Amino acid sequence: MTRRLVPFADDTMSETIDGMTIENGRDAIAFYGRTDLTRDRSGLDRARRLLAMLQGVVAALEADPGLPDAVPGPKAPDRVRNPFD
């Protein structure tokens, strides 16, 4: 049985649709790579899979009653003393 990516459920799952990778995260989902939605049955299959993924993302966001206006940006790195000075 293949585990399905559940949007925002963890920071470990990813799914690949042709050359497009969808990487799950608790605060964000990253889409990267490339796929062509060709005008054939393979293109239709890829389009349906991408649509299902996006519909899952939208449903997860809409179901969150505490959805913030924006996710905080990354924390500024701590400064450390240069050991070579």
DSSP file (Angstrom, degrees, kcal/mol; ACC not computed):
  #  RESIDUE AA STRUCTURE BP1 BP2  ACC     N-H-->O    O-->H-N    N-H-->O    O-->H-N    TCO  KAPPA ALPHA  PHI   PSI    X-CA   Y-CA   Z-CA
    1    1 A M              0   0    0      0, 0.0     2,-0.4     0, 0.0     0, 0.0   0.000 360.0 360.0 360.0 129.8    0.0    0.0    0.0
    2    2 A T        -     0   0    0      1,-0.0     2,-0.3     0, 0.0     0, 0.0  -0.746 360.0-126.1 -89.8 131.2    1.4    3.4   -1.0
    3    3 A R        -     0   0    0     -2,-0.4     2,-0.3     1,-0.0    -1,-0.0  -0.578  23.7-137.0 -74.1 137.2    1.0    6.2    1.5
    4    4 A R        -     0   0    0     -2,-0.3     2,-0.4     1,-0.0     9,-0.1  -0.735  22.2-105.9 -95.2 144.8   -0.6    9.3    0.1
    5    5 A L        -     0   0    0     -2,-0.3    -1,-0.0     1,-0.0    18,-0.0  -0.553  29.4-157.0 -69.4 124.9    0.6   12.8    0.8
    6    6 A V    >   -     0   0    0     -2,-0.4     3,-2.2    54,-0.0     4,-0.4  -0.933  30.4-110.6-104.6 113.5   -1.7   14.5    3.3
    7    7 A P  T 3  S-     0   0    0      0, 0.0    19,-0.1     0, 0.0    22,-0.1  -0.148  92.8  -5.1 -52.3 129.9   -1.2   18.3    2.8
    8    8 A F  T 3  S+     0   0    0     17,-0.3     3,-0.1     2,-0.2    21,-0.0   0.549  99.2 116.6  67.6  12.3    0.5   20.0    5.8
    9    9 A A  S <  S-     0   0    0     -3,-2.2     2,-0.3     1,-0.1    17,-0.1   0.785  80.7 -10.6 -81.9 -27.3    0.5   16.7    7.9
   10   10 A D        -     0   0    0     -4,-0.4    -2,-0.2    15,-0.2    -1,-0.1  -0.939  56.3-116.6-159.5 176.9    4.3   16.3    8.1
   11   11 A D  S    S+     0   0    0     -2,-0.3    14,-0.1    14,-0.2    12,-0.0   0.089 100.3  60.8-109.2  21.1    7.7   17.4    6.9
   12   12 A T  S    S+     0   0    0     13,-0.0     2,-0.1    11,-0.0    -1,-0.1   0.702  74.6  91.5-122.0 -26.6    8.7   14.2    5.3
   13   13 A M        +     0   0    0     -7,-0.1    11,-2.7    10,-0.1     2,-0.3  -0.421  41.9 171.3 -80.2 147.8    6.4   13.1    2.5
   14   14 A S  E     -A   23   0A   0      9,-0.2     2,-0.4    -2,-0.1     9,-0.2  -0.974  13.6-159.2-145.5 160.2    6.8   13.9   -1.1
   15   15 A E  E     -A   22   0A   0      7,-2.4     7,-3.4    -2,-0.3     2,-0.5  -0.994   7.2-149.0-139.9 143.1    5.1   12.8   -4.3
   16   16 A T  E     -A   21   0A   0     -2,-0.4     2,-0.6     5,-0.2     5,-0.2  -0.960   7.7-171.2-118.7 130.9    6.3   13.0   -7.9
   17   17 A I  E >  S-A   20   0A   0      3,-3.3     3,-2.6    -2,-0.5     2,-0.4  -0.940  70.6 -56.2-118.6 104.4    4.0   13.4  -10.9
   18   18 A D  T 3  S-     0   0    0     -2,-0.6    17,-0.1     1,-0.3     0, 0.0  -0.493 124.0 -18.7  57.4-115.4    6.1   12.9  -14.0
   19   19 A G  T 3  S+     0   0    0     -2,-0.4    15,-1.5    15,-0.4     2,-0.5   0.330 118.7  98.2-100.6   7.2    8.9   15.5  -13.5
   20   20 A M  E <   -AB  17  33A   0     -3,-2.6    -3,-3.3    13,-0.3     2,-0.5  -0.849  57.0-160.3-100.7 124.2    7.0   17.6  -10.9
   21   21 A T  E     -AB  16  32A   0     11,-3.5    11,-2.4    -2,-0.5     2,-0.6  -0.881   4.5-161.2-105.4 134.5    7.8   17.0   -7.2
   22   22 A I  E     -AB  15  31A   0     -7,-3.4    -7,-2.4    -2,-0.5     2,-0.5  -0.971  10.6-164.0-113.7 117.5    5.4   18.0   -4.5
   23   23 A E  E     -AB  14  30A   0      7,-3.0     7,-2.3    -2,-0.6    -9,-0.2  -0.907  12.0-137.5-109.9 122.1    7.2   18.2   -1.1
   24   24 A N        +     0   0    0    -11,-2.7     2,-0.3    -2,-0.5     5,-0.2  -0.412  27.2 166.8 -78.7 150.2    5.1   18.3    2.0
   25   25 A G        -     0   0    0     -2,-0.1   -17,-0.3     1,-0.1   -14,-0.2  -0.971  44.1-119.5-153.5 160.5    5.7   20.6    5.0
   26   26 A R  S    S+     0   0    0     -2,-0.3     3,-0.1     1,-0.2   -15,-0.1   0.831 115.7  25.1 -72.5 -30.7    3.8   21.7    8.0
   27   27 A D  S    S+     0   0    0      1,-0.3     2,-0.3    -3,-0.1    -1,-0.2   0.615 132.0  12.6-107.6 -16.6    3.9   25.3    7.0
   28   28 A A        -     0   0    0      2,-0.0     2,-0.5    -5,-0.0    -1,-0.3  -0.994  56.3-139.5-158.1 154.2    4.3   25.1    3.2
   29   29 A I        -     0   0    0     -2,-0.3     2,-0.4    -5,-0.2    -5,-0.2  -0.988  24.3-148.8-118.7 126.7    4.1   22.7    0.3
   30   30 A A  E     -B   23   0A   0     -7,-2.3    -7,-3.0    -2,-0.5     2,-0.5  -0.811   9.0-166.3-101.6 133.6    6.7   23.1   -2.4
   31   31 A F  E     +B   22   0A   0     -2,-0.4     2,-0.3    -9,-0.2    -9,-0.2  -0.977  23.0 155.9-112.9 125.4    6.2   22.4   -6.0
   32   32 A Y  E     +B   21   0A   0    -11,-2.4   -11,-3.5    -2,-0.5     2,-0.3  -0.993  30.2  42.5-149.2 158.7    9.3   22.1   -8.2
   33   33 A G  E    S-B   20   0A   0     -2,-0.3     2,-0.3   -13,-0.2   -13,-0.3  -0.776  77.2 -80.4 107.9-156.2   10.4   20.5  -11.4
   34   34 A R        +     0   0    0    -15,-1.5   -15,-0.4    -2,-0.3     2,-0.3  -0.995  34.9 172.2-152.9 142.0    8.5   20.3  -14.6
   35   35 A T        -     0   0    0     -2,-0.3     2,-0.5   -16,-0.2   -17,-0.1  -0.984  24.9-133.2-144.7 150.7    5.8   18.3  -16.3
   36   36 A D        -     0   0    0     -2,-0.3     2,-1.3     2,-0.0    10,-0.1  -0.898   6.5-147.1-105.3 131.6    4.0   18.8  -19.5
   37   37 A L        -     0   0    0     -2,-0.5     6,-0.1     9,-0.1     7,-0.1  -0.726  31.9-168.5 -94.3  84.3    0.2   18.5  -19.7
   38   38 A T        -     0   0    0     -2,-1.3     2,-2.0     1,-0.1     9,-0.1  -0.297  32.8-105.9 -75.6 158.3    0.1   17.0  -23.2
   39   39 A R  S    S+     0   0    0      4,-0.1     2,-0.3     3,-0.1    -1,-0.1  -0.475  91.3  77.3 -86.4  68.4   -3.1   16.7  -25.1
   40   40 A D  S  > S-     0   0    0     -2,-2.0     4,-2.2     1,-0.0     5,-0.2  -0.890 100.8 -79.6-156.8-177.5   -3.4   12.9  -24.7
   41   41 A R  H  > S+     0   0    0     -2,-0.3     4,-2.3     1,-0.2     5,-0.1   0.851 127.3  53.2 -65.3 -34.6   -4.4   10.4  -22.1
   42   42 A S  H  > S+     0   0    0      2,-0.2     4,-2.4     1,-0.2    -1,-0.2   0.918 109.9  48.0 -65.5 -42.4   -1.1   10.7  -20.3
   43   43 A G  H  > S+     0   0    0      2,-0.2     4,-2.6     1,-0.2    -2,-0.2   0.890 110.6  51.8 -63.6 -39.5   -1.5   14.5  -20.1
   44   44 A L  H  X S+     0   0    0     -4,-2.2     4,-2.5     2,-0.2    -2,-0.2   0.910 109.2  50.2 -63.0 -42.6   -5.0   14.0  -18.8
   45   45 A D  H  X S+     0   0    0     -4,-2.3     4,-2.3     2,-0.2    -2,-0.2   0.932 112.2  46.8 -61.7 -46.3   -3.8   11.7  -16.1
   46   46 A R  H  X S+     0   0    0     -4,-2.4     4,-2.5     1,-0.2     5,-0.2   0.909 112.2  51.0 -62.7 -41.7   -1.1   14.1  -15.0
   47   47 A A  H  X S+     0   0    0     -4,-2.6     4,-2.6     1,-0.2    -1,-0.2   0.913 110.6  48.6 -62.3 -42.6   -3.6   17.0  -15.0
   48   48 A R  H  X S+     0   0    0     -4,-2.5     4,-2.6     2,-0.2    -1,-0.2   0.902 111.5  49.6 -64.6 -40.6   -6.0   15.0  -12.9
   49   49 A R  H  X S+     0   0    0     -4,-2.3     4,-2.0     2,-0.2    -2,-0.2   0.915 113.3  46.0 -65.7 -42.6   -3.3   14.1  -10.4
   50   50 A L  H  X S+     0   0    0     -4,-2.5     4,-2.7     2,-0.2     5,-0.2   0.917 113.0  50.5 -64.8 -42.9   -2.1   17.7  -10.1
   51   51 A L  H  X S+     0   0    0     -4,-2.6     4,-2.8     1,-0.2    -2,-0.2   0.918 109.7  50.1 -60.7 -44.7   -5.7   18.9   -9.7
   52   52 A A  H  X S+     0   0    0     -4,-2.6     4,-2.0     2,-0.2    -1,-0.2   0.903 111.0  50.0 -61.3 -40.8   -6.4   16.3   -7.0
   53   53 A M  H  X S+     0   0    0     -4,-2.0     4,-2.0     2,-0.2    -2,-0.2   0.947 113.1  45.2 -62.6 -48.2   -3.2   17.4   -5.1
   54   54 A L  H  X S+     0   0    0     -4,-2.7     4,-2.7     1,-0.2    -2,-0.2   0.873 110.5  53.9 -65.4 -36.7   -4.2   21.1   -5.3
   55   55 A Q  H  X S+     0   0    0     -4,-2.8     4,-2.5     1,-0.2    -1,-0.2   0.882 108.4  50.7 -64.2 -36.6   -7.8   20.4   -4.3
   56   56 A G  H  X S+     0   0    0     -4,-2.0     4,-2.2    -5,-0.2    -2,-0.2   0.891 110.4  49.1 -65.5 -39.7   -6.4   18.6   -1.2
   57   57 A V  H  X S+     0   0    0     -4,-2.0     4,-2.3     2,-0.2    -2,-0.2   0.940 112.7  47.0 -64.1 -47.6   -4.2   21.6   -0.4
   58   58 A V  H  X S+     0   0    0     -4,-2.7     4,-2.8     1,-0.2     5,-0.2   0.915 112.0  50.7 -61.6 -43.6   -7.2   24.0   -0.8
   59   59 A A  H  X S+     0   0    0     -4,-2.5     4,-1.7     1,-0.2    -1,-0.2   0.905 110.3  49.5 -62.1 -41.4   -9.4   21.7    1.4
   60   60 A A  H  < S+     0   0    0     -4,-2.2     4,-0.5     2,-0.2    -1,-0.2   0.908 113.5  46.2 -64.7 -41.5   -6.8   21.6    4.1
   61   61 A L  H >< S+     0   0    0     -4,-2.3     3,-1.1     1,-0.2    -2,-0.2   0.924 112.8  49.0 -66.9 -44.0   -6.4   25.3    4.1
   62   62 A E  H 3< S+     0   0    0     -4,-2.8    -1,-0.2     1,-0.2    -2,-0.2   0.802 108.1  55.5 -66.0 -28.3  -10.1   26.0    4.1
   63   63 A A  T 3< S+     0   0    0     -4,-1.7    -1,-0.2    -5,-0.2    -2,-0.2   0.554  84.2  95.5 -82.0  -7.6  -10.7   23.5    7.0
   64   64 A D    X   -     0   0    0     -3,-1.1     3,-1.4    -4,-0.5    -1,-0.1  -0.741  53.5-171.1 -89.3 104.8   -8.2   25.3    9.3
   65   65 A P  T 3  S+     0   0    0      0, 0.0    -1,-0.2     0, 0.0    -4,-0.0   0.742  86.4  51.3 -67.7 -21.0  -10.2   27.7   11.6
   66   66 A G  T 3  S+     0   0    0     -3,-0.1    -2,-0.0     2,-0.0    -3,-0.0   0.051  74.9 152.9-102.5  25.4   -6.9   29.2   12.9
   67   67 A L    <   -     0   0    0     -3,-1.4    -6,-0.0    -6,-0.2     2,-0.0  -0.372  38.3-138.0 -59.9 119.1   -5.4   29.9    9.5
   68   68 A P        -     0   0    0      0, 0.0     3,-0.1     0, 0.0    -1,-0.1  -0.295  15.7-117.9 -75.6 164.1   -3.1   32.9    9.9
   69   69 A D  S    S-     0   0    0      1,-0.3     2,-0.3    -2,-0.0    -2,-0.1   0.845  96.1  -0.8 -66.5 -34.4   -2.8   35.8    7.4
   70   70 A A  S    S-     0   0    0      3,-0.0    -1,-0.3     0, 0.0     3,-0.0  -0.990  72.6-115.1-155.1 149.5    0.8   34.9    6.8
   71   71 A V        -     0   0    0     -2,-0.3   -44,-0.0    -3,-0.1   -43,-0.0  -0.719  47.2-103.6 -83.1 135.1    3.4   32.3    8.0
   72   72 A P        -     0   0    0      0, 0.0     3,-0.1     0, 0.0    -1,-0.1  -0.284  39.1-114.4 -58.8 143.9    6.3   34.0    9.8
   73   73 A G        -     0   0    0      1,-0.2     3,-0.1    -3,-0.0    -3,-0.0  -0.130  47.8 -67.6 -69.9 173.6    9.4   34.3    7.8
   74   74 A P        -     0   0    0      0, 0.0    -1,-0.2     0, 0.0     2,-0.2  -0.316  56.1-104.8 -65.4 147.8   12.6   32.4    8.7
   75   75 A K        -     0   0    0     -3,-0.1     3,-0.1     1,-0.1     0, 0.0  -0.466  39.4-104.5 -70.5 140.3   14.4   33.5   11.8
   76   76 A A        -     0   0    0     -2,-0.2    -1,-0.1     1,-0.1    -3,-0.0  -0.427  44.2-104.2 -63.9 138.9   17.6   35.5   11.3
   77   77 A P        -     0   0    0      0, 0.0     2,-0.2     0, 0.0    -1,-0.1  -0.314  35.2-107.0 -66.5 149.6   20.7   33.3   11.9
   78   78 A D        -     0   0    0     -3,-0.1     2,-0.4     1,-0.1    -3,-0.0  -0.501  31.7-121.2 -72.8 143.5   22.6   33.8   15.1
   79   79 A R        -     0   0    0     -2,-0.2     2,-0.4     0, 0.0    -1,-0.1  -0.714  29.9-167.6 -85.6 136.3   25.9   35.6   14.8
   80   80 A V        -     0   0    0     -2,-0.4     2,-0.2     0, 0.0     0, 0.0  -0.931  28.0-101.4-123.2 150.7   28.9   33.6   16.0
   81   81 A R        -     0   0    0     -2,-0.4     0, 0.0     1,-0.1     0, 0.0  -0.458  37.7-114.9 -69.3 137.5   32.4   34.8   16.6
   82   82 A N    >   -     0   0    0     -2,-0.2     3,-1.4     1,-0.2    -1,-0.1  -0.637  20.0-152.0 -72.0 118.1   34.9   34.0   13.8
   83   83 A P  T 3  S+     0   0    0      0, 0.0    -1,-0.2     0, 0.0    -2,-0.1   0.606  91.0  61.0 -70.3  -9.1   37.4   31.5   15.4
   84   84 A F  T 3         0   0    0      1,-0.2    -2,-0.0     0, 0.0    -3,-0.0   0.449 360.0 360.0 -97.6  -1.9   40.1   32.7   13.0
   85   85 A D    <         0   0    0     -3,-1.4    -1,-0.2     0, 0.0    -3,-0.0   0.465 360.0 360.0 -86.1 360.0   40.1   36.3   14.1
